[in-house]
């Protein structure tokens, strides 16, 4: 069987084997290195390239004393093929079935707002998530989970991390506490009770100072978790706070209202998408990251 006849059995009559051999040789500027990458002999790669040049009617390489160099036509074709093969590789990886459920850990407030909808959406794409709602720091290093959504400053450098969203906080109260008003006065907010959270003990003193209120003893109810504090705020038991991105659904549903129009910076803190470096490019992890970023962007 001739080279032309065999090669044109590919997609749309394209000589795919020859194009792959040429792209590898072009990228390495070497028939030998290109051949090693795709599991062929250098003579086989040379045969593919010569057949491709004959079919196209233009030289793709200049044969030098020691090696090869692309011609302008070869350079143009190599760039297009690199893009095309990259797209094919990405499509193949995205279509590959995940090996078991992806274990994801997230703080309860964030997880309820974003990870549970992601679970339903990605299941339709064949990606199963096992979501753990936990305020404890996830143990990524041991493999206890594959992805952690952490709130704080940038995670350690030995982990792969990407910022998902700022944690700008809003003050929150029940509709009954607001009594139809657009905002509470700083004095009414300070009268509380202030719903605090143990890991964020500095929040209320900092916020009250920014509202221009003097220091002094305040009525405060301290919880172990943000979710517990938010449930008390929904029940009308005090003034709570949370990152706005995590409570937009509750505000939209009317179970919580903004107690004050001002937003309060997270002191450099953000929500981070964190995983082990060797797992960051896995198709299911990449897809979850893309889904969360798109969902957060559309909500903003």
N, C-alpha and C positions, 0 to 999 in steps of 0.2 A: 504493500500500500504506500502511495507516495506521501511526502510530507504535507503537500497542499490538501490532499483528500482527507487525511487523518485529522489535521488541525482544524479544518472547517466543520468538524462535527460538533463544535462547541456552540455556545450561546450566540444566536444570531449569525452564524457563520464565522464568528471571530476565532482566530487561532489563539485560544486562551493559553495553552501551554507555552507557546512561543512568546506571548506577551508577558507572561509571568517570568519566564527565563530572562527576557530582555530587561524587565524592570529590576530584577535582583542584580543583574550584572551592572546596570546603569547606576544603581544606588551605591554599589561597592566600588565602582570604577574598575571592576576586575571580573573576568569570566570565572576565574578559579574561586574567588570568594562568593560570587553569586551562585555558583554551582553547589558549593558546600552548604549554603543556606537552604536550598530547595531540594537537596538530595539527588542531584544529577552529577554527571562528570563534566569537566570543562569542555570536552569535545562535543557533548550533547548540547550544552548551552550555546556554543559557537555555531552548531548546526541549526539550532532554532533561530538564532539571530540572523544568520545568512539567509534562511528561508523567509524571514520577516522582511528583510531588506529587499529581497527579490519581489515579494508580493507588493510592497509599498512603492518600489521603484526609486528609493532614495537610500543613501548610506546613513546608518544610525550611529556608527562608531568610526573613528579614525584609528586604524591599527598602528600603534607606535612600536618602537623597538622594545620598550619595556612597558607593556600594558596597553590600555585603550583609552580613548577620550571621546566623549559624545560630540556629535555634530550638532548644529542648531536644530535640525529636525529631530535628532535623537533626544536632545534635551527637552524639547517641547513635548514629545510623546512620553518621556519618562516622568515628567511632572504631572501630566494628566493621569497616567496609570497609577502613580503613587496615591493620588487623591481617590481614584476609583477603587483601588484595592483596599485602601483604608476604610472606605464606606462599606465595602462588602464585608470586611472583617468585623466592623462594628455591628452591622445587621445580623451577622451570624452569631456574634456573642449575645446580642439582645434576644435572639430567638432561642438560645440554648436553655433548656429547662434547668431551673435551680436544683441543687442537690439538697433537698430538705428545706424546712422553714428557716427563714432568716430571723435570728434572735435580736430584738431591738429593745433597748432599755431607755426609758424617758421619764422625766418628772411627771407626776400624775396630771397636773394642770395642762402642760404642753401636750402630753400623750393623748389625753382625752380630746383635745381640740384638733390635733393634727395627725397623730399616729393611727388612731382608730379609723378615721376616714381613709388614710393611706392603705390600711389593711384591706378594706373593701375594694378600693380602686385597683390595687395591684393584684389582688386575687384574680380579677378578670383577665389579667395579663399572664397568669400562670405563676405568679410569685407569691408565696405564702410567707406571712410575717407572724412571728410569735412575739407579742408585745408584753413587756414587763413594765408596769407602772410602779416606779420606785423612786423615793427621794434620796436613796443611798447612791453613792458613787458606783458606777458600773465597773466590773472587773474585766476589762477588755483583754488585758495581757494573758489571763489564764484561759481565755476562750469561752468564758461563761456567757458572753454575748458577742454578737458580731458588730453591732452598731450601738453607740450611746449618744443620746441627745443631752448635752450637758449645758447648764447655765453657769457662766462664770467668765473669768478671763481666759485667754488662749490656753488650751490644754498643753501638756508637756510636748516638747519637740519630737520625742521618739514616737508619737502617735500621729496619724494622718488626720488633720482637722480642717474643716471649712466652716466659715461663719454662715449661719442661716438667717439670723435676725437679731436686731438690737433688742435689749430688754428694757426699753423705756417704760416706766411704771405709771399707772394711773391710780387714783384714789376712787374707791367704790363704796356704794351704799345700796340698800334695798330701795325699791320704789316707794315703799311706805315711809321710810326715813326721809326721802327726798320730798315727799308731800307735794309733788307737782312742780317743784322749783328746779331751775336749771343748775344751781350750784349751792353748796353750803358755804357759810362764811368760815374763815380760818378758825375763829373762836368755836364755832359749832363742831368743826372737825376735831379740834383739840379736846373738846368735851368728851369725845369718844362714845363708848369705850373704843380704844384703838386696838385693832386686831393685829397683833404682831406674830412673827415667825421666828423661832429660835435661831435658825442659821443666818437670819438677817436682822439681828438685834439693833443694828445702827440705823435702820431705815427711818423709823419714826422721829428720832431726835434730829436727824438731818433734814427731813421734810418740814417739820414744824419750824425749824430755824429759817428755812427758805421761805416759809409763809410769813415770817416776821413775828413769830410768837416767842415770848420769853421762855427760858428754861424753867422747869418746875415739875413736880410730880404729876403724872397723868394716869387716868384709869386705862389699864391695858390688860388685854387677855392674850396670852401667848400660847401658840399652838406649835406642834412639831412639824406641821406641813402647811403649805400654802392652800391646798385643797380644803383642809379643815377650816382654815380662816375664811376662805371664800364662802363656804357653806354657812358659817355664822353670819357673814355679811348679808347673804341672801335671806337669812331668817330675821334680819333686822336687829341683830345683837351688837352691832358696832360698825366702825368704818374700817374697811379692808383695803388692800392694795394688791396689784399683780402686774406683771408685764402685759402691756396692752395686747400684744400679738397672741397671748394665750387666753384672753377672755373676750375677744371680739364677738364670739358666738353668744355668750351670756348677755352681753350688752345688747346685741341685736334682738335676742329673744325677750328682753325686758326683765330678766330675773335680777339683773344688777344695773345700776345707773352710775354714770360718772358723778362723783361727789364734788369734783372741782375741775375746771377746764385745764388746769396746768398739768404738764407732763414732767416727770422727774427722771433725770438721767440715771442710767444703770451703773455709774461710776466705772465705766470701761468694761462692763460685763455684757455678754452676748449669749445667744443660744448657738452652740457649736454642734456640728455633725462630726462625730469622732469614730474612727475605726483603726485597725492595725494597718500599717503601710502595705503589707503584702496582700491585704484583702480589699484595699480601696478601689481597685479596678475590676473587681468581680461584677458581672452584669447585674445581679439583683441588687447589690449595694449601690452601684452607680445609678440604677433606675430609681431606687428609693430616694437618693439624694436629689436627683433631678425633679422627682415628683414634689418633694417638700419645698424645694426652692421655687418652683413654679406656683404652687399653691400659696405660699407666703407672699410672693410678689403680687399675685392677683388680689390677695386680701388687702395689701397695703395701698 
